[in-house]
Amino acid sequence: MGTEMLAIRDLLLSCPPVYTLPGTWTKCNAIIPHYNADPNFTFGISIAVITILLAAFGIYKGFFGNKGLADPWDDHDD
C-alpha cells in the first residue's frame, strides 16, 4: 500500500471495531467524538419527537394536503 492509502485507512478506521475481542477494549481517540447520552433521557426525547411529527403530519393533512378529499355528509339525502 502507498502512503496515501495508509492515510485514508487511518482516517476511516481511526478506531477499529475490536469490541468482540475481550481484552482488546481500549480508549478510542476517534476523529469525530461521539456523545453518549443517558438512555432514560433519550427515550423521552424520542417519544416527544415522534409525537410532534405525528401531530405536524395530522395538521398538514387536515388543513393543507386534503385537496382530493370529498365530504361524505354532503352526499347524503336528508
LINRA-V809188 format. One record per helix or strand. SS is the DSSP state (A for helix, B for strand). FROM is the first residue (numbers start at 1). TO is the last residue. Records with the same first field share a line. If there is no record, write none. Layout:
BEGIN
SS: FROM-TO  FROM-TO
END
This chain:
BEGIN
A: 3-12  39-63  72-75
END
